[in-house]
Amino acid sequence: MQRPWNRPSLPVYSVSSLNEEKGNMNIATYVTAISMQPKRYIVGLYKNTKTLANVQAYPKFLLQLLSADQYKVVKLLGQTSGFQHDKIQRIREPISTFHDFPYLVNSCAIVLCQVLSSVDAGDHIAFLCDVTAYKNLNDSPLLTTGFLRDKKIIRA
């Protein structure tokens, strides 16, 4: 039997971040809406990543709720380093921009997040963010951690 924290099948997101040079994308599953009014999210970003460095330098990012048919981007966005690879250049999906942030067009929704505060949460930094804009893109089934486990992309 799985450990309690691995049992739920959680939505899979991608975080699109910016720096002076270019954008980067990463995978995030430690994401939760935390307030209805104002609308806020808490997003955990793994330490020692390009996305974390970008968000710490420019405290705004775009959260992309991925669709099930986007499961193939998880290896690129979640298992390669933005310090070593230009992930945006390597993505084989249509990309557009929303408030200057690149996003995957086939995502279910996008949410622009403004960082309010952060806390060291162990191997992640947790960011409390205000939602400043959002857009629903399609009604496709969501990509979940359960789907990724079934495809043997993640093992937890």
Buried (B, 14 or more C-beta within 10 A) or exposed (E): EEEEEBEEBBBBBBBBBBBEEBBBBBBBBBBEEEEEEEBBBBBBBBEEBBBBBBBBEEBBBBBBBBBBEBBEBBEBBBEEEBEEEEBBEEBEEEBEEBEEBBBBEBBBBBBBBBBEEBEEBEEBBBBBBBBEEBEEBEEBEBBBBBBBBEEEBBEE
